[in-house]
Structures are given as structure tokens and as C-alpha cells.
């Protein structure tokens, strides 16, 4: 499935636009497992997005979980580098796979 088709389905089902950070935020909320709350600080939003990126890239062998911080956030250790020019495309591919697996988007 290409990105445009995926984001159209995502918008139809969840009302989320095609901004990759909004989608990563949704994945991070799911991965955190604490549910959605009305307000997040900017730092919390960034932590949630980092959690989503780490979780997605872990599935493809770029990271591994190495424990938990004092604040209760997973710590990801880098196993291999990802080409910065291809990171966005890789994340989009992994996002689509995540939604197919966990969020019933196909």
C-alpha cells in the first residue's frame, strides 16, 4: 500500500491527517499503553514520538530496547545506522505495517 492510500484510509477511520509526526504520536500513545490524555507538554509529545520511532525501528533491527529510564520510558540502543535520506521512507513503510498489524488498516 502506498502512503497516500494509507493516509486516506487513516483519515477515514481515525480522522488523522497525513502528517507523519501526528501518526507517530498516535503510535507512541499506543506503545506507551497509558491511554490518551487531554494535554501533553511539548517534552511529553517529543518523548512519545521518540518512543514510536524507536519501537518501529526496533522491529526492523535498527534498535533494541535496553531497559527503562527513571521516568519509565524505554531506552533504545542503536544496532545499526539508518541512512538519514531514507529514514522518512523507512518510517512510512514501518508505520503502514504497524497499522496493518495493530490497528486494522489494510
C-alpha positions as CSV (number, residue, x, y, z in Angstrom):
1,X,0.0,0.0,0.0
2,X,1.4,3.4,-0.8
3,X,1.5,6.3,1.7
4,X,-1.4,8.3,0.1
5,X,-3.8,5.4,0.1
6,X,-2.8,4.6,3.7
7,X,-3.2,8.1,4.9
8,X,-6.6,8.4,3.2
9,X,-7.7,5.2,5.0
10,X,-6.3,6.5,8.3
11,X,-8.2,9.8,7.9
12,X,-11.4,7.9,7.1
13,X,-11.1,5.6,10.1
14,X,-9.4,7.9,12.8
15,X,-9.6,11.4,11.5
16,X,-5.8,11.7,11.5
17,X,-4.2,13.7,8.7
18,X,-1.1,12.7,6.7
19,X,1.4,14.5,9.0
20,X,4.0,11.8,9.9
21,X,4.5,13.3,13.4
22,X,0.8,13.1,14.2
23,X,0.8,9.4,13.1
24,X,3.9,8.7,15.1
25,X,2.3,10.4,18.1
26,X,-0.7,8.1,17.8
27,X,1.6,5.0,17.6
28,X,3.6,6.3,20.6
29,X,0.4,6.7,22.7
30,X,-0.5,3.1,21.8
31,X,3.0,1.8,22.6
32,X,3.1,3.7,25.9
33,X,-0.1,1.9,27.0
34,X,-1.4,4.6,29.3
35,X,-4.2,5.8,27.0
36,X,-4.8,9.3,25.7
37,X,-5.0,12.3,27.9
38,X,-6.2,15.8,27.0
39,X,-2.9,17.7,27.5
40,X,0.7,16.9,26.9
41,X,3.7,19.1,27.4
42,X,6.0,19.7,24.4
43,X,8.6,17.4,26.1
44,X,6.0,14.6,26.6
45,X,5.0,14.9,22.9
46,X,8.6,14.6,21.8
47,X,9.1,11.6,24.1
48,X,6.0,9.9,22.7
49,X,7.2,10.5,19.1
50,X,10.7,9.1,20.0
51,X,9.0,6.1,21.6
52,X,7.1,5.4,18.4
53,X,10.2,5.8,16.2
54,X,12.3,3.5,18.5
55,X,9.5,0.9,18.6
56,X,9.1,0.9,14.8
57,X,12.8,0.9,14.0
58,X,13.3,-1.9,16.6
59,X,11.1,-4.1,14.5
60,X,13.4,-3.7,11.6
61,X,16.6,-4.3,13.6
62,X,17.9,-0.7,13.9
63,X,17.4,-0.6,17.6
64,X,16.9,-2.8,20.6
65,X,15.3,-2.0,23.9
66,X,18.0,-1.6,26.6
67,X,16.0,-1.0,29.7
68,X,13.8,1.7,31.1
69,X,14.7,5.2,32.3
70,X,14.0,6.6,35.7
71,X,10.9,8.2,34.2
72,X,9.6,4.9,32.9
73,X,10.4,5.4,29.3
74,X,12.1,2.6,27.2
75,X,15.7,3.2,26.4
76,X,16.6,2.2,22.8
77,X,20.2,1.2,21.9
78,X,21.2,1.7,18.2
79,X,22.3,-1.5,16.5
80,X,22.9,-0.1,13.0
81,X,22.6,3.3,11.3
82,X,19.8,4.3,9.0
83,X,20.6,6.5,6.0
84,X,19.2,9.9,7.0
85,X,18.0,10.4,3.4
86,X,15.9,7.2,3.6
87,X,14.7,7.4,7.2
88,X,11.4,9.0,6.4
89,X,10.6,6.4,3.7
90,X,11.6,3.6,6.1
91,X,9.4,5.1,8.9
92,X,6.4,5.3,6.4
93,X,6.9,1.7,5.5
94,X,7.0,0.6,9.1
95,X,4.0,2.8,10.0
96,X,1.9,1.1,7.4
97,X,3.0,-2.3,8.7
98,X,2.2,-1.3,12.2
99,X,-1.3,-0.1,11.4
100,X,-1.9,-3.3,9.4
101,X,-0.8,-5.4,12.4
102,X,-2.3,-3.5,15.3
103,X,-4.9,-1.0,14.1
104,X,-6.9,-3.0,11.5
105,X,-6.0,-0.8,8.5
106,X,-5.4,-2.9,5.3
